[in-house]
Amino acid sequence: MRVNKSLLKAKLAFHDHTQKEIAKKLGISENTFGIKLRTGKFKLDEIHKMIVIIPLTVSDVIEIFFAEQ
């Protein structure tokens, strides 16, 4: 799965979240979050948590995690 990294980072910034903060709320290190961001290997429960924390709309989720790039 490819992640639209720039859109996810834009959503984080728009909602005043940092990668470090989101990583902590997901229960992973900031380094691990960065790796997942680069590789696109987020688990469904992590995506679900980000939907709530950031927050993300259904459209955002599709564009970030499931759209062909």
Stockholm file with secondary structure:
# STOCKHOLM 1.0

chainA/1-69         MRVNKSLLKAKLAFHDHTQKEIAKKLGISENTFGIKLRTGKFKLDEIHKMIVIIPLTVSDVIEIFFAEQ
#=GR chainA/1-69 SS CCCCHHHHHHHHHHTTCCHHHHHHHHTSCHHHHHHHHHHTCCCHHHHHHHHHHTTCCHHHHIIIIISCC
#=GC SS_cons        CCCCHHHHHHHHHHTTCCHHHHHHHHTSCHHHHHHHHHHTCCCHHHHHHHHHHTTCCHHHHIIIIISCC
//
